[in-house]
C-alpha cells in the first residue's frame, strides 16, 4: 500500500505551498487567577481587547482600540524549529511548508530555537553547524528573507531575559501539568533531567510574547504550550497592566494574547513505523521518518518498507488503520510540482548565510527589546 499511495513522493523535492485554514483556540474559560496563594476574581483590565469573539481581533502593540481600527497593520506570526537531528517531512509539512504562504500575508518572524535544543543532552560541537543548516533548509524550502525575518533565537538576548521575568509569575503547578515534561522525565529519570526541561514552556512563551504575536502556527501536540502562553499573557496583563497604564503605557495590555493557527491536515505527521506515534527527529530509527535531505533512493526504500496493514482499499479516519490514514494525509499534502532545492548552494556561502541571520536578528531585536523594556518598567525596574 505504501508504494502505491506515495509513489510520486519520491520524485518531489519540495511541495507547492498551500494556504492554511486557521482555527482559533478560543477564549480560555477561567474565572480565577492564582497569585501568591490567594484567589483573585479575574476580570479584563480596562483597555484590554477580548479576542474570543472574532478571529485574530487583537490590539496592535501598545495602542488602543481606536488606533487599531484606523490603522492598516499586518498581523504578526512567529514560529520556530529546533536545530536538533534531521529536519524531516513532518517538520516540513507541519511547519515550514506553511510558512511559505504565511510570509505573503503576514509580518513573519521565523527563527531557529537553539536555546530549546539544550533542554536535553546535546552535541556541543554540532549545535552551531545544525543551527546554520536549519536556517539554510528554511531558505531552500522557500522562506523569503525579504519578506520574513529569519534569525537565531540566542542572537536576540531578550528571549532569555523575558523568560526570567515571566518565570517570576509562573506558578510551578502550571508547569507540572505539561504533558511533554511528564513523558520525557519519566523516560530519562529525575537525575538525568535538568530544570530547563520543566521551564522551557516559559521560554516558549517568551519567544511568542516578545513579538506581540497575533498568530502562532501550532500542531496538535503544541496546543497545551500555547494555552500556557495565553495564560501567562493574561496573568501579566492582570497583575501589572493597570500600573503600566498609569506609568504612561498606551494600553493596560502589556502583551497581546495570541491565537493558534492550525493547518487542516498535516499538523501531526506520524511515524512510518508506527501510525500512532509522531514522526520525530529523536526516534532512534531513521526508517521512521523522511528527512528533507534524504536522497531519492533512500526515500523510495522508506516508503516501500513503511508499516501498513492487511485491510483492502484505502480510507481516512479509521482508528484501526492509523498507518493508512497517515500515508493518505501525507499524500494529500504532496503535489506533483517539483522545486529545485538550494540547500547546498546556501550552505556553501557561509558569509551570505551569516549576513541573513544577522539582519534577521537585528530586525527581531527592535521589536523584542521594545516589549522587554515595557515589561521591565511595568514590573518596577529602573529604566535602562
C-alpha positions, 0 to 999 in steps of 0.5 A, a space after each residue: 500500500 505504501 508504494 502505491 499511495 506515495 509513489 510520486 513522493 519520491 520524485 518531489 523535492 519540495 511541495 507547492 505551498 498551500 494556504 492554511 485554514 486557521 482555527 482559533 483556540 478560543 477564549 480560555 474559560 477561567 474565572 480565577 487567577 492564582 497569585 501568591 496563594 490567594 484567589 483573585 476574581 479575574 476580570 479584563 483590565 480596562 483597555 484590554 481587547 477580548 479576542 474570543 469573539 472574532 478571529 485574530 481581533 487583537 490590539 496592535 502593540 501598545 495602542 488602543 482600540 481606536 488606533 487599531 481600527 484606523 490603522 492598516 497593520 499586518 498581523 504578526 506570526 512567529 514560529 520556530 524549529 529546533 536545530 536538533 537531528 534531521 529536519 524531516 517531512 513532518 517538520 516540513 509539512 507541519 511547519 515550514 511548508 506553511 510558512 511559505 504562504 504565511 510570509 505573503 500575508 503576514 509580518 513573519 518572524 521565523 527563527 531557529 530555537 537553539 536555546 530549546 535544543 539544550 533542554 536535553 543532552 546535546 552535541 556541543 560541537 554540532 549545535 552551531 553547524 545544525 543551527 546554520 543548516 536549519 536556517 539554510 533548509 528554511 531558505 531552500 524550502 522557500 522562506 523569503 528573507 525579504 519578506 520574513 525575518 529569519 534569525 537565531 533565537 540566542 542572537 536576540 538576548 531578550 528571549 532569555 531575559 523575558 523568560 526570567 521575568 515571566 518565570 517570576 509569575 509562573 506558578 510551578 503547578 502550571 508547569 507540572 501539568 505539561 504533558 511533554 515534561 511528564 513523558 520525557 522525565 519519566 523516560 530519562 529519570 529525575 537525575 538525568 533531567 535538568 530544570 530547563 526541561 520543566 521551564 522551557 514552556 516559559 521560554 516558549 512563551 517568551 519567544 511568542 510574547 516578545 513579538 506581540 504575536 497575533 498568530 502562532 502556527 501550532 500542531 496538535 501536540 503544541 496546543 497545551 504550550 500555547 494555552 500556557 502562553 495565553 495564560 501567562 499573557 493574561 496573568 501579566 496583563 492582570 497583575 501589572 497592566 493597570 500600573 503600566 497604564 498609569 506609568 504612561 503605557 498606551 494600553 493596560 495590555 502589556 502583551 497581546 494574547 495570541 491565537 493558534 493557527 492550525 493547518 487542516 491536515 498535516 499538523 501531526 505527521 506520524 511515524 512510518 513505523 508506527 501510525 500512532 506515534 509522531 514522526 520525530 527527529 529523536 526516534 532512534 530509527 531513521 526508517 521512521 521518518 523522511 528527512 528533507 535531505 534524504 536522497 531519492 533512493 533512500 526515500 523510495 526504500 522508506 516508503 516501500 518498507 513503511 508499516 501498513 496493514 492487511 485491510 483492502 482499499 484505502 480510507 481516512 479516519 479509521 482508528 484501526 488503520 492509523 498507518 493508512 490514514 497517515 500515508 493518505 494525509 501525507 499524500 494529500 499534502 504532496 503535489 506533483 510540482 517539483 522545486 529545485 532545492 538550494 540547500 547546498 548552494 546556501 550552505 556553501 556561502 557561509 558569509 551570505 548565510 551569516 549576513 541573513 541571520 544577522 539582519 534577521 536578528 537585528 530586525 527581531 531585536 527592535 521589536 523584542 527589546 521594545 516589549 522587554 523594556 515595557 515589561 521591565 518598567 511595568 514590573 518596577 525596574 529602573 529604566 535602562 
